[in-house]
Amino acid sequence: MTPLDDSLFDAPTPLMVLVRPQMGENIGAAARAMLNFGCARMRLVAPRDGWPNPKATAMASGASPVLDRAGVFDDLPAAIADCDYVYATTARARGLTKPVRTPERAMSEARAMTAAGKRVAVLFGPERAGLENTDVTRANAIITVPVNPAFYSLNLAQCVLLVAYEFMRQTSTTPPEVMAMAGTDFASAIEREKLGDHAEAELLRAGFFFPPEKAGMMQLNLRNMWSRLGLTRADVQTLHGMLRQLSRQTRGPRP
């Protein structure tokens, strides 16, 4: 596995603060989720089973450097003392006057703030019951994931992953759709034209264009289909072969 670049730990990303996490496995899984999306700065507040935790390291796999550099604090005020803006993740209504944002909206703000040199933290509560109200009061805003209201419980690592994903997505240059060409090329216009000629000839011989008054529109639709399909050269060659084989079956073998 490629060693992690030290600059990743200095990148302008949010601090992921796990408040009183209970299971080492969940801490390790959270580290993996963070690193999947370019976030490497973790802080832990009073982990139940102490620190370091071998179960966390085992679960983190290649993301163990995130755990190695994680800050460990006795209480939440100390963990966020140097932060300029803090989000608290919770799915439950708290009866507190505080803005509630989706992960997408919150991480859009967070990216702007971190780019301006601000230190942003996101709080995640313990697995059993989440953050307490006293934790939430220390945040500037709440992040709530729009989930099924009949079952809103998210695993700690799942919640971390959603937030980290939204942060990375804000500047992702990945196109929404690509054609995996596997080393091939799209068919040229003349290749599609010849395929259309071949198909029309065989279909005409087979009596496909019927009734005659509709033949022109049927041929036009077929031509449009060939260009709309985004055929590769290999696709065109395959279709020519199929048409030739069908022709042999109906005409008999060629001399």
ROTORMI-800618 format. One record per residue (C-alpha): residue in three letters; residue number from 1; x, y, z. Coordinates in steps of 0.1 Angstrom, whole numbers. Example, Ala and Ser with C-alpha at 12.3 -4.5 7.8 and 13.67 -1.06 7.14 Angstrom:
<pts>
residu->Ala num->1 X->123 Y->-45 Z->78
residu->Ser num->2 X->137 Y->-11 Z->71
</pts>
This chain:
<pts>
residu->Met num->1 X->0 Y->0 Z->0
residu->Thr num->2 X->13 Y->35 Z->-9
residu->Pro num->3 X->25 Y->54 Z->22
residu->Leu num->4 X->4 Y->84 Z->31
residu->Asp num->5 X->17 Y->118 Z->22
residu->Asp num->6 X->23 Y->139 Z->53
residu->Ser num->7 X->6 Y->169 Z->35
residu->Leu num->8 X->-27 Y->150 Z->38
residu->Phe num->9 X->-27 Y->157 Z->75
residu->Asp num->10 X->-22 Y->194 Z->70
residu->Ala num->11 X->-48 Y->197 Z->43
residu->Pro num->12 X->-77 Y->221 Z->49
residu->Thr num->13 X->-103 Y->195 Z->59
residu->Pro num->14 X->-126 Y->194 Z->89
residu->Leu num->15 X->-116 Y->178 Z->122
residu->Met num->16 X->-137 Y->147 Z->128
residu->Val num->17 X->-143 Y->146 Z->165
residu->Leu num->18 X->-155 Y->113 Z->179
residu->Val num->19 X->-171 Y->121 Z->213
residu->Arg num->20 X->-169 Y->93 Z->239
residu->Pro num->21 X->-167 Y->65 Z->213
residu->Gln num->22 X->-173 Y->31 Z->227
residu->Met num->23 X->-160 Y->4 Z->204
residu->Gly num->24 X->-125 Y->4 Z->189
residu->Glu num->25 X->-138 Y->-13 Z->158
residu->Asn num->26 X->-160 Y->17 Z->151
residu->Ile num->27 X->-131 Y->41 Z->156
residu->Gly num->28 X->-111 Y->22 Z->131
residu->Ala num->29 X->-139 Y->20 Z->106
residu->Ala num->30 X->-144 Y->58 Z->109
residu->Ala num->31 X->-107 Y->63 Z->101
residu->Arg num->32 X->-111 Y->42 Z->70
residu->Ala num->33 X->-142 Y->62 Z->60
residu->Met num->34 X->-124 Y->95 Z->65
residu->Leu num->35 X->-93 Y->85 Z->45
residu->Asn num->36 X->-115 Y->72 Z->16
residu->Phe num->37 X->-125 Y->108 Z->11
residu->Gly num->38 X->-93 Y->127 Z->18
residu->Cys num->39 X->-100 Y->136 Z->55
residu->Ala num->40 X->-72 Y->125 Z->79
residu->Arg num->41 X->-76 Y->147 Z->110
residu->Met num->42 X->-93 Y->129 Z->138
residu->Arg num->43 X->-98 Y->138 Z->174
residu->Leu num->44 X->-111 Y->115 Z->202
residu->Val num->45 X->-128 Y->126 Z->234
residu->Ala num->46 X->-126 Y->102 Z->263
residu->Pro num->47 X->-127 Y->69 Z->243
residu->Arg num->48 X->-144 Y->43 Z->266
residu->Asp num->49 X->-118 Y->15 Z->262
residu->Gly num->50 X->-88 Y->38 Z->264
residu->Trp num->51 X->-62 Y->47 Z->238
residu->Pro num->52 X->-45 Y->33 Z->218
residu->Asn num->53 X->-69 Y->5 Z->209
residu->Pro num->54 X->-56 Y->-25 Z->190
residu->Lys num->55 X->-91 Y->-33 Z->177
residu->Ala num->56 X->-93 Y->1 Z->161
residu->Thr num->57 X->-59 Y->-4 Z->145
residu->Ala num->58 X->-70 Y->-38 Z->131
residu->Met num->59 X->-102 Y->-24 Z->117
residu->Ala num->60 X->-85 Y->7 Z->102
residu->Ser num->61 X->-63 Y->-14 Z->80
residu->Gly num->62 X->-43 Y->10 Z->57
residu->Ala num->63 X->-59 Y->40 Z->75
residu->Ser num->64 X->-40 Y->33 Z->107
residu->Pro num->65 X->-19 Y->65 Z->103
residu->Val num->66 X->-51 Y->85 Z->109
residu->Leu num->67 X->-53 Y->68 Z->143
residu->Asp num->68 X->-16 Y->72 Z->150
residu->Arg num->69 X->-20 Y->110 Z->147
residu->Ala num->70 X->-54 Y->113 Z->163
residu->Gly num->71 X->-56 Y->138 Z->191
residu->Val num->72 X->-70 Y->125 Z->224
residu->Phe num->73 X->-88 Y->147 Z->249
residu->Asp num->74 X->-104 Y->143 Z->282
residu->Asp num->75 X->-134 Y->164 Z->275
residu->Leu num->76 X->-152 Y->181 Z->245
residu->Pro num->77 X->-143 Y->218 Z->254
residu->Ala num->78 X->-106 Y->209 Z->252
residu->Ala num->79 X->-111 Y->191 Z->219
residu->Ile num->80 X->-127 Y->220 Z->202
residu->Ala num->81 X->-110 Y->249 Z->220
residu->Asp num->82 X->-90 Y->260 Z->189
residu->Cys num->83 X->-119 Y->256 Z->164
residu->Asp num->84 X->-136 Y->285 Z->147
residu->Tyr num->85 X->-168 Y->267 Z->137
residu->Val num->86 X->-183 Y->234 Z->150
residu->Tyr num->87 X->-211 Y->212 Z->136
residu->Ala num->88 X->-229 Y->185 Z->157
residu->Thr num->89 X->-243 Y->155 Z->140
residu->Thr num->90 X->-277 Y->143 Z->153
residu->Ala num->91 X->-309 Y->128 Z->140
residu->Arg num->92 X->-331 Y->138 Z->170
residu->Ala num->93 X->-349 Y->170 Z->176
residu->Arg num->94 X->-332 Y->187 Z->205
residu->Gly num->95 X->-355 Y->216 Z->213
residu->Leu num->96 X->-325 Y->240 Z->208
residu->Thr num->97 X->-326 Y->271 Z->186
residu->Lys num->98 X->-298 Y->262 Z->162
residu->Pro num->99 X->-296 Y->260 Z->124
residu->Val num->100 X->-300 Y->225 Z->110
residu->Arg num->101 X->-283 Y->216 Z->78
residu->Thr num->102 X->-280 Y->187 Z->55
residu->Pro num->103 X->-244 Y->172 Z->50
residu->Glu num->104 X->-243 Y->187 Z->16
residu->Arg num->105 X->-251 Y->222 Z->28
residu->Ala num->106 X->-229 Y->220 Z->58
residu->Met num->107 X->-198 Y->207 Z->40
residu->Ser num->108 X->-202 Y->234 Z->13
residu->Glu num->109 X->-199 Y->259 Z->41
residu->Ala num->110 X->-171 Y->240 Z->57
residu->Arg num->111 X->-151 Y->239 Z->25
residu->Ala num->112 X->-154 Y->277 Z->21
residu->Met num->113 X->-144 Y->282 Z->58
residu->Thr num->114 X->-114 Y->259 Z->57
residu->Ala num->115 X->-102 Y->274 Z->24
residu->Ala num->116 X->-102 Y->308 Z->42
residu->Gly num->117 X->-80 Y->293 Z->70
residu->Lys num->118 X->-107 Y->286 Z->95
residu->Arg num->119 X->-106 Y->255 Z->116
residu->Val num->120 X->-139 Y->235 Z->114
residu->Ala num->121 X->-149 Y->205 Z->135
residu->Val num->122 X->-177 Y->180 Z->131
residu->Leu num->123 X->-189 Y->162 Z->163
residu->Phe num->124 X->-200 Y->126 Z->162
residu->Gly num->125 X->-216 Y->110 Z->193
residu->Pro num->126 X->-211 Y->77 Z->210
residu->Glu num->127 X->-227 Y->46 Z->194
residu->Arg num->128 X->-254 Y->39 Z->219
residu->Ala num->129 X->-273 Y->72 Z->221
residu->Gly num->130 X->-254 Y->99 Z->202
residu->Leu num->131 X->-244 Y->133 Z->214
residu->Glu num->132 X->-259 Y->147 Z->246
residu->Asn num->133 X->-276 Y->181 Z->246
residu->Thr num->134 X->-246 Y->195 Z->265
residu->Asp num->135 X->-224 Y->185 Z->236
residu->Val num->136 X->-248 Y->199 Z->210
residu->Thr num->137 X->-250 Y->233 Z->228
residu->Arg num->138 X->-213 Y->237 Z->221
residu->Ala num->139 X->-218 Y->235 Z->183
residu->Asn num->140 X->-227 Y->264 Z->160
residu->Ala num->141 X->-250 Y->243 Z->138
residu->Ile num->142 X->-265 Y->208 Z->135
residu->Ile num->143 X->-260 Y->184 Z->107
residu->Thr num->144 X->-289 Y->160 Z->101
residu->Val num->145 X->-288 Y->133 Z->75
residu->Pro num->146 X->-322 Y->129 Z->56
residu->Val num->147 X->-329 Y->93 Z->64
residu->Asn num->148 X->-359 Y->70 Z->68
residu->Pro num->149 X->-378 Y->86 Z->98
residu->Ala num->150 X->-390 Y->52 Z->109
residu->Phe num->151 X->-353 Y->41 Z->112
residu->Tyr num->152 X->-329 Y->69 Z->116
residu->Ser num->153 X->-301 Y->51 Z->135
residu->Leu num->154 X->-267 Y->54 Z->116
residu->Asn num->155 X->-236 Y->35 Z->125
residu->Leu num->156 X->-208 Y->59 Z->137
residu->Ala num->157 X->-186 Y->51 Z->107
residu->Gln num->158 X->-215 Y->55 Z->83
residu->Cys num->159 X->-222 Y->89 Z->96
residu->Val num->160 X->-185 Y->99 Z->93
residu->Leu num->161 X->-184 Y->85 Z->58
residu->Leu num->162 X->-214 Y->106 Z->47
residu->Val num->163 X->-199 Y->138 Z->60
residu->Ala num->164 X->-165 Y->131 Z->46
residu->Tyr num->165 X->-179 Y->122 Z->12
residu->Glu num->166 X->-199 Y->154 Z->10
residu->Phe num->167 X->-168 Y->174 Z->19
residu->Met num->168 X->-148 Y->158 Z->-9
residu->Arg num->169 X->-176 Y->160 Z->-34
residu->Gln num->170 X->-177 Y->198 Z->-32
residu->Thr num->171 X->-146 Y->201 Z->-54
residu->Ser num->172 X->-146 Y->167 Z->-71
residu->Thr num->173 X->-137 Y->168 Z->-108
residu->Thr num->174 X->-151 Y->133 Z->-115
residu->Pro num->175 X->-176 Y->135 Z->-144
residu->Pro num->176 X->-211 Y->122 Z->-135
residu->Glu num->177 X->-209 Y->97 Z->-164
residu->Val num->178 X->-181 Y->82 Z->-185
residu->Met num->179 X->-179 Y->56 Z->-212
residu->Ala num->180 X->-154 Y->29 Z->-202
residu->Met num->181 X->-139 Y->23 Z->-237
residu->Ala num->182 X->-115 Y->-5 Z->-227
residu->Gly num->183 X->-90 Y->6 Z->-253
residu->Thr num->184 X->-114 Y->8 Z->-282
residu->Asp num->185 X->-127 Y->37 Z->-303
residu->Phe num->186 X->-162 Y->50 Z->-312
residu->Ala num->187 X->-173 Y->41 Z->-347
residu->Ser num->188 X->-169 Y->68 Z->-372
residu->Ala num->189 X->-199 Y->83 Z->-391
residu->Ile num->190 X->-190 Y->64 Z->-423
residu->Glu num->191 X->-188 Y->31 Z->-403
residu->Arg num->192 X->-222 Y->37 Z->-389
residu->Glu num->193 X->-235 Y->47 Z->-424
residu->Lys num->194 X->-222 Y->14 Z->-439
residu->Leu num->195 X->-237 Y->-6 Z->-410
residu->Gly num->196 X->-271 Y->11 Z->-417
residu->Asp num->197 X->-268 Y->2 Z->-454
residu->His num->198 X->-260 Y->-34 Z->-446
residu->Ala num->199 X->-289 Y->-36 Z->-421
residu->Glu num->200 X->-314 Y->-20 Z->-445
residu->Ala num->201 X->-304 Y->-43 Z->-473
residu->Glu num->202 X->-309 Y->-74 Z->-452
residu->Leu num->203 X->-341 Y->-62 Z->-436
residu->Leu num->204 X->-355 Y->-52 Z->-470
residu->Arg num->205 X->-348 Y->-86 Z->-484
residu->Ala num->206 X->-365 Y->-102 Z->-453
residu->Gly num->207 X->-396 Y->-80 Z->-458
residu->Phe num->208 X->-392 Y->-61 Z->-426
residu->Phe num->209 X->-402 Y->-27 Z->-441
residu->Phe num->210 X->-439 Y->-33 Z->-443
residu->Pro num->211 X->-464 Y->-18 Z->-451
residu->Pro num->212 X->-447 Y->1 Z->-479
residu->Glu num->213 X->-461 Y->35 Z->-469
residu->Lys num->214 X->-443 Y->33 Z->-436
residu->Ala num->215 X->-410 Y->20 Z->-449
residu->Gly num->216 X->-394 Y->55 Z->-452
residu->Met num->217 X->-401 Y->63 Z->-415
residu->Met num->218 X->-389 Y->29 Z->-404
residu->Gln num->219 X->-356 Y->33 Z->-422
residu->Leu num->220 X->-352 Y->68 Z->-407
residu->Asn num->221 X->-358 Y->55 Z->-372
residu->Leu num->222 X->-332 Y->28 Z->-377
residu->Arg num->223 X->-306 Y->53 Z->-390
residu->Asn num->224 X->-313 Y->74 Z->-359
residu->Met num->225 X->-309 Y->44 Z->-336
residu->Trp num->226 X->-274 Y->35 Z->-350
residu->Ser num->227 X->-261 Y->71 Z->-342
residu->Arg num->228 X->-279 Y->72 Z->-308
residu->Leu num->229 X->-264 Y->40 Z->-295
residu->Gly num->230 X->-228 Y->53 Z->-293
residu->Leu num->231 X->-214 Y->22 Z->-310
residu->Thr num->232 X->-178 Y->14 Z->-309
residu->Arg num->233 X->-159 Y->0 Z->-339
residu->Ala num->234 X->-159 Y->-34 Z->-323
residu->Asp num->235 X->-197 Y->-31 Z->-319
residu->Val num->236 X->-201 Y->-23 Z->-356
residu->Gln num->237 X->-179 Y->-53 Z->-367
residu->Thr num->238 X->-200 Y->-76 Z->-344
residu->Leu num->239 X->-233 Y->-64 Z->-359
residu->His num->240 X->-220 Y->-68 Z->-395
residu->Gly num->241 X->-210 Y->-104 Z->-385
residu->Met num->242 X->-244 Y->-111 Z->-371
residu->Leu num->243 X->-261 Y->-98 Z->-402
residu->Arg num->244 X->-239 Y->-118 Z->-425
residu->Gln num->245 X->-245 Y->-150 Z->-404
residu->Leu num->246 X->-283 Y->-144 Z->-405
residu->Ser num->247 X->-281 Y->-139 Z->-442
residu->Arg num->248 X->-262 Y->-172 Z->-447
residu->Gln num->249 X->-289 Y->-191 Z->-426
residu->Thr num->250 X->-317 Y->-178 Z->-448
residu->Arg num->251 X->-299 Y->-179 Z->-482
residu->Gly num->252 X->-278 Y->-209 Z->-477
residu->Pro num->253 X->-240 Y->-210 Z->-477
residu->Arg num->254 X->-222 Y->-188 Z->-501
residu->Pro num->255 X->-200 Y->-204 Z->-528
</pts>
